[in-house]
Amino acid sequence: MLLAGTEDGVHRVEGLDSGEATVRTVLDAGAVMRLRTFEAFEGVFAATATGLYHSTDAERWADLGVPQERVYAVGAAPDGRLYAGTRPAHVYVAHPGDVDDLDDRSWRELDGFQDLPSREEWRLPRHEDLAQVRDLHVHPDAPDRVTAGVEVGGVHVSEDRGETWTERREGVHDDVHELAVLGADEFVAATGYGLFHTDDAGASWTRLDEGYDQRYFRSVGVVGDVVYAGGALAHTSTWLEPDADPELFAWRGGDRAEPVSHPRPDETATGITAADGDVVVGTHEGTVLRRTAGEWTVVGTLPATDGFAGSYTPLLEVKR
């Protein structure tokens, strides 16, 4: 089963193997920013414009009551700490010892996140002069480290479970859209001006998209040992224009990523995941693509309004 997010909520996609997938809405929550699962928890989390939701069966969903309504990111540690990133840019934590019931946990803001030296610079005029925490990660090999990506604000790292933070924004563009985690110290950042790699937890960064015009990266995901990323010439408002010229890239190590051909070259890849080892891509127009045995096929279509499923269409494979 595949879960997909659009501007209108979470959708359940069945029958990927048939090539004629069926799509059914399971959560009407407005725009969906992240769909995540974690080893410490049963079920699925959806970070949305109306709250952070959790479901154990991808049918019934509970609002987890994060203090800020617009939740853009969710992360979790192996010991059951649950993190939420919001718009405006705040980070909250709920500890496993708060209560036994996940749906009734209390949230505490991690105030140290507001003390970062660049905090007052985090804004974008066309985004109401606000920033949002776009991604949060805790790798099991570094359980006390929390990594946050901010749109617009850069990458920041905490080594003490989120109490204090250090900036890791030098060498990476500060418009961070998504982070793909490859290891405790290694991740790839999709940003508004470039695709970047670090293998020292953000202390230094390497650019992976030199030589290409599509430098606005909206999505990044790991499938096997390949990192895929969706790029475009410019931001969301240009994607419905005939000369938008998006590109899907694959990085297999080395100095730079390479373009990947697929059946919808005019659509921006806004969600990337794996399904039974295959790469699955969702586009801003709602097309769902799957690559099996080296061949791409269109396997489904997500709900779209005026040709636009969303500037983010997060995808998540859920094992049943």
C-alpha positions as CSV (number, residue, x, y, z in Angstrom):
1,M,0.0,0.0,0.0
2,L,1.1,3.5,-0.8
3,L,0.0,6.6,1.0
4,A,0.2,9.9,-0.8
5,G,-0.3,13.5,0.3
6,T,-1.7,16.4,-1.8
7,E,-3.1,19.9,-1.2
8,D,-6.4,18.1,-0.2
9,G,-5.2,15.5,2.3
10,V,-3.9,11.9,2.5
11,H,-4.8,9.3,-0.1
12,R,-4.5,5.6,0.0
13,V,-3.2,4.1,-3.3
14,E,-3.9,0.4,-3.9
15,G,-2.9,-1.9,-6.8
16,L,0.5,-0.4,-7.8
17,D,1.5,-3.8,-9.2
18,S,-1.6,-3.9,-11.5
19,G,-0.6,-0.7,-13.3
20,E,-4.2,0.6,-12.7
21,A,-4.0,1.8,-9.1
22,T,-7.1,3.0,-7.3
23,V,-6.9,6.1,-5.1
24,R,-9.1,6.8,-2.1
25,T,-9.0,9.8,0.3
26,V,-8.4,8.7,4.0
27,L,-7.7,12.0,5.7
28,D,-9.2,15.4,4.8
29,A,-6.5,17.6,6.4
30,G,-5.6,20.2,3.8
31,A,-2.1,20.4,2.5
32,V,0.1,17.4,3.5
33,M,3.8,18.2,4.0
34,R,5.3,14.9,5.3
35,L,4.2,11.3,5.7
36,R,6.5,9.3,8.0
37,T,6.8,6.0,9.9
38,F,9.3,5.3,12.7
39,E,10.6,2.1,14.4
40,A,9.5,3.4,17.8
41,F,5.9,3.7,16.8
42,E,3.2,1.6,15.3
43,G,1.4,3.3,12.4
44,V,1.8,6.4,10.2
45,F,2.3,10.2,10.9
46,A,1.0,12.9,8.7
47,A,2.3,16.5,9.1
48,T,-0.3,18.8,7.6
49,A,-1.5,22.4,7.4
50,T,-4.1,21.6,10.0
51,G,-2.1,19.6,12.5
52,L,0.0,16.4,13.1
53,Y,-2.1,13.3,12.7
54,H,-1.4,9.6,13.6
55,S,-3.0,6.4,12.4
56,T,-2.4,2.8,13.1
57,D,-4.4,1.5,10.1
58,A,-4.2,4.4,7.6
59,E,-8.0,4.8,8.0
60,R,-8.7,6.4,11.4
61,W,-6.6,9.4,12.3
62,A,-6.0,11.3,15.5
63,D,-4.9,14.9,15.8
64,L,-1.9,14.9,18.2
65,G,-2.5,18.5,19.4
66,V,0.8,20.2,18.5
67,P,0.6,23.8,19.9
68,Q,1.1,25.3,16.4
69,E,-1.6,24.2,13.9
70,R,0.6,24.2,10.8
71,V,2.9,21.2,11.2
72,Y,5.4,20.9,8.4
73,A,7.8,18.2,9.8
74,V,7.8,15.2,12.1
75,G,10.7,13.1,13.5
76,A,11.2,10.5,16.1
77,A,14.1,9.0,18.2
78,P,14.5,5.3,19.0
79,D,13.5,5.9,22.6
80,G,10.1,7.3,21.6
81,R,10.8,11.0,21.6
82,L,8.5,12.6,19.0
83,Y,9.4,15.9,17.4
84,A,7.3,18.3,15.4
85,G,8.4,21.2,13.3
86,T,6.0,24.0,12.5
87,R,5.2,27.3,10.7
88,P,6.2,29.7,12.1
89,A,9.5,27.9,12.7
90,H,9.4,26.2,16.1
91,V,10.4,22.7,17.2
92,Y,8.4,20.8,19.8
93,V,9.1,17.5,21.6
94,A,6.8,15.0,23.3
95,H,8.6,12.5,25.6
96,P,7.7,8.8,25.9
97,G,7.2,9.2,29.6
98,D,4.5,11.8,29.4
99,V,1.6,9.4,29.1
100,D,1.1,5.9,27.8
101,D,-1.4,7.0,25.1
102,L,0.3,8.6,22.1
103,D,-2.7,10.7,21.3
104,D,-2.7,12.4,24.8
105,R,1.0,13.3,25.0
106,S,1.9,16.8,26.1
107,W,4.2,19.0,24.0
108,R,7.1,21.2,25.1
109,E,8.8,23.8,22.9
110,L,12.5,23.5,22.5
111,D,13.3,27.1,23.1
112,G,17.0,26.7,22.2
113,F,16.0,26.5,18.6
114,Q,14.9,30.2,18.8
115,D,18.4,31.2,20.1
116,L,20.3,30.3,16.9
117,P,22.3,33.4,15.7
118,S,20.5,33.5,12.3
119,R,17.0,33.1,13.7
120,E,15.9,36.7,12.9
121,E,16.9,36.2,9.2
122,W,14.5,33.3,8.7
123,R,11.9,34.6,6.4
124,L,10.7,35.0,2.8
125,P,8.6,37.9,1.7
126,R,6.2,35.9,-0.4
127,H,5.7,33.5,2.5
128,E,4.3,36.2,4.8
129,D,7.8,36.9,6.1
130,L,7.7,33.6,7.9
131,A,9.8,30.4,7.9
132,Q,8.9,26.8,8.5
133,V,10.7,23.7,9.8
134,R,10.6,21.6,6.7
135,D,12.3,18.4,7.9
136,L,13.4,16.7,11.2
137,H,15.5,13.6,11.6
138,V,17.0,11.5,14.3
139,H,19.3,8.7,13.1
140,P,19.4,5.5,15.3
141,D,23.2,5.6,15.3
142,A,23.2,9.1,16.7
143,P,20.0,9.1,18.9
144,D,20.8,12.3,20.7
145,R,21.3,14.3,17.5
146,V,18.4,16.1,15.9
147,T,18.8,17.6,12.5
148,A,16.4,20.3,11.2
149,G,16.0,21.8,7.8
150,V,14.3,25.2,7.6
151,E,12.6,27.0,4.7
152,V,14.0,29.6,4.7
153,G,16.7,29.3,7.3
154,G,19.2,26.5,6.5
155,V,20.3,23.3,8.3
156,H,20.7,23.2,12.1
157,V,21.9,20.4,14.4
158,S,21.4,19.6,18.1
159,E,23.6,17.1,19.9
160,D,21.6,17.1,23.1
161,R,18.1,16.0,22.0
162,G,17.0,19.4,20.8
163,E,17.9,21.5,23.9
164,T,20.7,23.5,22.3
165,W,21.5,23.9,18.6
166,T,24.4,24.7,16.2
167,E,24.1,26.1,12.7
168,R,25.2,24.0,9.8
169,R,24.1,26.5,7.1
170,E,27.5,27.5,5.8
171,G,28.0,26.0,2.3
172,V,24.4,25.0,1.8
173,H,21.5,27.2,0.4
174,D,19.3,28.4,3.2
175,D,16.0,27.5,1.4
176,V,15.8,23.9,2.6
177,H,12.9,21.8,1.3
178,E,13.8,18.2,2.2
179,L,16.6,16.1,3.7
180,A,17.4,12.5,2.7
181,V,19.3,10.8,5.5
182,L,21.9,8.2,4.4
183,G,23.6,7.7,7.7
184,A,24.2,9.3,11.1
185,D,26.5,11.9,9.6
186,E,25.5,11.8,5.9
187,F,22.5,13.4,4.2
188,V,21.5,15.2,1.0
189,A,19.6,18.5,1.1
190,A,17.1,19.5,-1.6
191,T,17.1,23.3,-1.6
192,G,15.7,26.3,-3.5
193,Y,19.1,26.7,-5.2
194,G,20.9,23.4,-5.5
195,L,21.3,19.8,-4.3
196,F,23.9,19.4,-1.6
197,H,25.6,16.5,0.2
198,T,27.4,16.3,3.6
199,D,29.2,13.4,5.2
200,D,30.1,15.2,8.4
201,A,26.7,16.2,9.8
202,G,26.6,19.5,7.9
203,A,30.0,20.8,8.9
204,S,30.8,21.0,5.2
205,W,28.8,20.6,2.0
206,T,29.3,19.6,-1.6
207,R,27.2,20.7,-4.5
208,L,25.8,17.8,-6.6
209,D,24.0,19.7,-9.4
210,E,26.7,21.8,-11.0
211,G,26.2,22.3,-14.7
212,Y,22.4,22.0,-14.8
213,D,19.8,24.7,-15.1
214,Q,17.2,23.0,-12.9
215,R,18.5,24.2,-9.5
216,Y,15.2,24.5,-7.6
217,F,15.0,21.2,-5.8
218,R,11.7,20.3,-4.2
219,S,12.1,16.6,-3.2
220,V,14.7,14.1,-2.4
221,G,14.5,10.4,-1.5
222,V,16.6,7.3,-1.1
223,V,15.8,4.1,-2.9
224,G,18.3,1.4,-2.3
225,D,21.7,2.9,-2.8
226,V,20.5,5.7,-5.1
227,V,19.4,9.2,-4.1
228,Y,16.7,10.7,-6.4
229,A,15.8,14.4,-6.5
230,G,13.2,16.5,-8.3
231,G,14.4,19.7,-9.8
232,A,12.9,22.6,-11.7
233,L,14.0,25.9,-13.2
234,A,12.2,28.0,-10.6
235,H,9.7,28.0,-7.8
236,T,6.2,26.6,-7.7
237,S,4.4,29.4,-9.4
238,T,6.2,28.6,-12.7
239,W,5.4,24.9,-12.9
240,L,2.2,25.2,-15.0
241,E,4.0,27.3,-17.7
242,P,4.9,25.5,-20.9
243,D,8.6,26.2,-20.5
244,A,8.9,25.0,-16.9
245,D,11.4,22.3,-17.9
246,P,11.7,20.2,-14.8
247,E,14.1,17.3,-14.4
248,L,14.4,14.1,-12.2
249,F,18.0,13.4,-11.0
250,A,19.7,10.4,-9.6
251,W,22.9,10.4,-7.5
252,R,24.9,7.2,-7.2
253,G,27.9,8.7,-5.5
254,G,30.7,10.7,-7.1
255,D,30.8,14.4,-8.0
256,R,27.3,15.0,-9.3
257,A,23.8,13.8,-10.0
258,E,22.6,12.8,-13.4
259,P,19.2,13.3,-15.2
260,V,16.8,10.4,-15.4
261,S,14.3,10.0,-18.3
262,H,10.7,9.1,-17.4
263,P,7.2,9.3,-19.1
264,R,6.2,12.7,-17.6
265,P,9.1,15.0,-18.4
266,D,7.0,18.2,-18.1
267,E,5.9,17.4,-14.5
268,T,8.0,18.3,-11.4
269,A,8.8,15.4,-9.1
270,T,7.5,16.5,-5.7
271,G,7.4,13.1,-3.8
272,I,9.8,10.2,-3.9
273,T,9.7,6.8,-2.1
274,A,10.3,3.1,-2.5
275,A,7.8,0.4,-3.1
276,D,9.1,-3.2,-2.9
277,G,12.5,-1.9,-3.9
278,D,11.3,0.1,-6.9
279,V,11.4,3.9,-7.0
280,V,8.0,5.6,-7.0
281,V,7.6,9.3,-7.9
282,G,4.6,11.6,-7.5
283,T,4.4,14.8,-9.5
284,H,2.9,18.3,-8.9
285,E,0.1,17.3,-11.3
286,G,-0.7,14.1,-9.4
287,T,0.8,11.5,-11.7
288,V,2.3,8.5,-9.9
289,L,5.2,6.8,-11.7
290,R,7.0,3.6,-10.9
291,R,10.3,2.2,-12.2
292,T,10.4,-1.6,-12.3
293,A,13.1,-3.6,-14.0
294,G,14.5,-0.5,-15.6
295,E,11.2,0.6,-17.1
296,W,9.0,3.5,-16.0
297,T,5.2,3.2,-16.1
298,V,2.3,5.5,-15.0
299,V,0.5,3.6,-12.3
300,G,-2.0,6.1,-10.9
301,T,-3.3,9.6,-10.6
302,L,-3.8,11.6,-7.4
303,P,-6.5,14.2,-7.0
304,A,-5.6,17.6,-8.4
305,T,-7.3,20.9,-8.6
306,D,-6.7,23.0,-11.7
307,G,-3.9,20.7,-12.7
308,F,-2.1,21.0,-9.4
309,A,-1.9,18.2,-6.8
310,G,0.5,20.2,-4.7
311,S,4.0,21.8,-4.5
312,Y,4.6,18.8,-2.2
313,T,3.2,15.4,-2.8
314,P,4.8,13.2,-0.1
315,L,4.7,9.5,-0.7
316,L,5.2,6.6,1.8
317,E,5.1,2.9,1.3
318,V,3.3,1.2,4.2
319,K,3.8,-2.5,4.9
320,R,0.7,-4.4,6.0
